Amino acid sequence: MVAASRDLVVTSSHDHACRLEPRRPGLVWHCDLDDGTPTGESDPASHVRWVCPELRVRDSAEGAGTPVIDVRRSGPRSDLGKLIKALSGLVGRRSPRPGADDEERFVYTDPSGILDSALRSRIETWPQAPHGDGAVRPAELGAITLTREGLVVESSSWWDSAPALDHQIGLALEIASRLMVHRRTHEDG
């Protein structure tokens, strides 16, 4: 459904993973989907990883206009971390500010201001998706990073949700578009 609506093609496929890419020329990117099925080597979580190699961070002086972007979930994401957080709340160690947990779900490093409040809202609000534990709850971002590999937008532990996949691809494309404009503006200036 998402592949058809966004005009994507499957460029590689294995038993438990596949890669989607745009059919038409333009911005070069790919999206890897892995259902997290154990292959005997490890027991990975399902994950979706969108990568735009055109936005690689450059090592030379010509990369000076490349903004730093790093968005990560704050605190531990494991079930143990959630249990410790819940127990801390029982003994009175919660933040005294109402809504503090919501404000601190992600740590943003974005000195160029690429990620405005509307985009941050999209980063923090995802559609429902089935998770590895069998529960259905909103899908969640794992990280957004700008690296030598390119712009990388990752999520994990959810699977089989066309709205969540479409959300991740749309979010990644919007961030990539803003970064491309920023790059052109700083290369021309």
Secondary structure as a PSIPRED ss2 file (coil, helix, strand):
# PSIPRED VFORMAT (PSIPRED V4.0)

   1 M C   1.000  0.000  0.000
   2 V H   0.000  1.000  0.000
   3 A H   0.000  1.000  0.000
   4 A H   0.000  1.000  0.000
   5 S H   0.000  1.000  0.000
   6 R C   1.000  0.000  0.000
   7 D C   1.000  0.000  0.000
   8 L E   0.000  0.000  1.000
   9 V E   0.000  0.000  1.000
  10 V E   0.000  0.000  1.000
  11 T E   0.000  0.000  1.000
  12 S E   0.000  0.000  1.000
  13 S E   0.000  0.000  1.000
  14 H C   1.000  0.000  0.000
  15 D C   1.000  0.000  0.000
  16 H C   1.000  0.000  0.000
  17 A E   0.000  0.000  1.000
  18 C E   0.000  0.000  1.000
  19 R E   0.000  0.000  1.000
  20 L E   0.000  0.000  1.000
  21 E E   0.000  0.000  1.000
  22 P E   0.000  0.000  1.000
  23 R C   1.000  0.000  0.000
  24 R C   1.000  0.000  0.000
  25 P C   1.000  0.000  0.000
  26 G C   1.000  0.000  0.000
  27 L C   1.000  0.000  0.000
  28 V C   1.000  0.000  0.000
  29 W C   1.000  0.000  0.000
  30 H E   0.000  0.000  1.000
  31 C E   0.000  0.000  1.000
  32 D E   0.000  0.000  1.000
  33 L E   0.000  0.000  1.000
  34 D E   0.000  0.000  1.000
  35 D C   1.000  0.000  0.000
  36 G C   1.000  0.000  0.000
  37 T C   1.000  0.000  0.000
  38 P C   1.000  0.000  0.000
  39 T C   1.000  0.000  0.000
  40 G C   1.000  0.000  0.000
  41 E C   1.000  0.000  0.000
  42 S C   1.000  0.000  0.000
  43 D C   1.000  0.000  0.000
  44 P C   1.000  0.000  0.000
  45 A C   1.000  0.000  0.000
  46 S C   1.000  0.000  0.000
  47 H E   0.000  0.000  1.000
  48 V E   0.000  0.000  1.000
  49 R E   0.000  0.000  1.000
  50 W E   0.000  0.000  1.000
  51 V E   0.000  0.000  1.000
  52 C E   0.000  0.000  1.000
  53 P H   0.000  1.000  0.000
  54 E H   0.000  1.000  0.000
  55 L H   0.000  1.000  0.000
  56 R C   1.000  0.000  0.000
  57 V C   1.000  0.000  0.000
  58 R C   1.000  0.000  0.000
  59 D C   1.000  0.000  0.000
  60 S C   1.000  0.000  0.000
  61 A H   0.000  1.000  0.000
  62 E H   0.000  1.000  0.000
  63 G H   0.000  1.000  0.000
  64 A H   0.000  1.000  0.000
  65 G H   0.000  1.000  0.000
  66 T C   1.000  0.000  0.000
  67 P C   1.000  0.000  0.000
  68 V C   1.000  0.000  0.000
  69 I C   1.000  0.000  0.000
  70 D E   0.000  0.000  1.000
  71 V E   0.000  0.000  1.000
  72 R E   0.000  0.000  1.000
  73 R E   0.000  0.000  1.000
  74 S C   1.000  0.000  0.000
  75 G C   1.000  0.000  0.000
  76 P C   1.000  0.000  0.000
  77 R C   1.000  0.000  0.000
  78 S C   1.000  0.000  0.000
  79 D H   0.000  1.000  0.000
  80 L H   0.000  1.000  0.000
  81 G H   0.000  1.000  0.000
  82 K H   0.000  1.000  0.000
  83 L H   0.000  1.000  0.000
  84 I H   0.000  1.000  0.000
  85 K H   0.000  1.000  0.000
  86 A H   0.000  1.000  0.000
  87 L H   0.000  1.000  0.000
  88 S H   0.000  1.000  0.000
  89 G H   0.000  1.000  0.000
  90 L H   0.000  1.000  0.000
  91 V C   1.000  0.000  0.000
  92 G C   1.000  0.000  0.000
  93 R C   1.000  0.000  0.000
  94 R C   1.000  0.000  0.000
  95 S C   1.000  0.000  0.000
  96 P C   1.000  0.000  0.000
  97 R C   1.000  0.000  0.000
  98 P C   1.000  0.000  0.000
  99 G C   1.000  0.000  0.000
 100 A H   0.000  1.000  0.000
 101 D H   0.000  1.000  0.000
 102 D H   0.000  1.000  0.000
 103 E H   0.000  1.000  0.000
 104 E C   1.000  0.000  0.000
 105 R C   1.000  0.000  0.000
 106 F E   0.000  0.000  1.000
 107 V E   0.000  0.000  1.000
 108 Y E   0.000  0.000  1.000
 109 T E   0.000  0.000  1.000
 110 D C   1.000  0.000  0.000
 111 P C   1.000  0.000  0.000
 112 S C   1.000  0.000  0.000
 113 G C   1.000  0.000  0.000
 114 I C   1.000  0.000  0.000
 115 L C   1.000  0.000  0.000
 116 D C   1.000  0.000  0.000
 117 S H   0.000  1.000  0.000
 118 A H   0.000  1.000  0.000
 119 L H   0.000  1.000  0.000
 120 R H   0.000  1.000  0.000
 121 S H   0.000  1.000  0.000
 122 R H   0.000  1.000  0.000
 123 I H   0.000  1.000  0.000
 124 E H   0.000  1.000  0.000
 125 T C   1.000  0.000  0.000
 126 W C   1.000  0.000  0.000
 127 P C   1.000  0.000  0.000
 128 Q E   0.000  0.000  1.000
 129 A E   0.000  0.000  1.000
 130 P E   0.000  0.000  1.000
 131 H E   0.000  0.000  1.000
 132 G C   1.000  0.000  0.000
 133 D C   1.000  0.000  0.000
 134 G C   1.000  0.000  0.000
 135 A C   1.000  0.000  0.000
 136 V E   0.000  0.000  1.000
 137 R E   0.000  0.000  1.000
 138 P E   0.000  0.000  1.000
 139 A C   1.000  0.000  0.000
 140 E C   1.000  0.000  0.000
 141 L E   0.000  0.000  1.000
 142 G E   0.000  0.000  1.000
 143 A E   0.000  0.000  1.000
 144 I E   0.000  0.000  1.000
 145 T E   0.000  0.000  1.000
 146 L E   0.000  0.000  1.000
 147 T C   1.000  0.000  0.000
 148 R C   1.000  0.000  0.000
 149 E C   1.000  0.000  0.000
 150 G C   1.000  0.000  0.000
 151 L E   0.000  0.000  1.000
 152 V E   0.000  0.000  1.000
 153 V E   0.000  0.000  1.000
 154 E E   0.000  0.000  1.000
 155 S E   0.000  0.000  1.000
 156 S E   0.000  0.000  1.000
 157 S C   1.000  0.000  0.000
 158 W E   0.000  0.000  1.000
 159 W C   1.000  0.000  0.000
 160 D C   1.000  0.000  0.000
 161 S C   1.000  0.000  0.000
 162 A H   0.000  1.000  0.000
 163 P H   0.000  1.000  0.000
 164 A H   0.000  1.000  0.000
 165 L H   0.000  1.000  0.000
 166 D H   0.000  1.000  0.000
 167 H H   0.000  1.000  0.000
 168 Q H   0.000  1.000  0.000
 169 I H   0.000  1.000  0.000
 170 G H   0.000  1.000  0.000
 171 L H   0.000  1.000  0.000
 172 A H   0.000  1.000  0.000
 173 L H   0.000  1.000  0.000
 174 E H   0.000  1.000  0.000
 175 I H   0.000  1.000  0.000
 176 A H   0.000  1.000  0.000
 177 S H   0.000  1.000  0.000
 178 R H   0.000  1.000  0.000
 179 L H   0.000  1.000  0.000
 180 M H   0.000  1.000  0.000
 181 V H   0.000  1.000  0.000
 182 H H   0.000  1.000  0.000
 183 R H   0.000  1.000  0.000
 184 R H   0.000  1.000  0.000
 185 T H   0.000  1.000  0.000
 186 H H   0.000  1.000  0.000
 187 E H   0.000  1.000  0.000
 188 D H   0.000  1.000  0.000
 189 G C   1.000  0.000  0.000
